[in-house]
């Protein structure tokens, strides 16, 4: 089992979740990116901010 499989996305704070999603996107892990997107939207993030997290302050 790889380290990525051990990560529970819902347990991450927003900054760590965004960083993990960037890694997952780079690695081609579409399901994980989708899950992370859903989590951020559930946390009240605006959809545009999910697409452009570098604007997050």
N, C-alpha and C positions, 0 to 999 in steps of 0.2 A: 504494500500500500504506500503511495507517495504522500509527501507532505501536503500537497494540494487537496487530497481526499480527506485529510484530517481536519481541514479548516471548516468551521461552521460559520458561514457568512453572516447569519443573523446575530452572532455574538460579537462581531466586529463593530467598532465605532465608525462613524461616517468616513473619517479620513483613511482609516485602515481598509475599509470596504472599497473605497474608490481606488486605492493603490492595488488591492487584490484584483479588482475588476480589470485594471490596466494590464496586469500580468496575465490574467486569464484571457483577455482579448488577444494579446500578443501570442499566447500559446494556442489560440484557436478553440478555446473551450466555450462554445456558444451557450450551452445550458447554464454554466456558471455565470456568464455575463447576463443572461436573461434573468436568472434568479437575483443577482445583485441589483439589476435595474428595478425589478419588482419591489425589492426591499427598500430601496431609496424612495420610490414613489409612495410606498406605504408609510414611510417616515415623513412624508409631506414635502419632499423635494419637488420642485417644478420640473416638468419634463425637459425643458430647455437646459436647465442646470445639470440634469443627468447626462445630457448629450455633451455638455461643455463644463465638466467638473473643475477645470482650472479657474473658472469664474467664482467658485465657491470660496468664501472668506471665512 
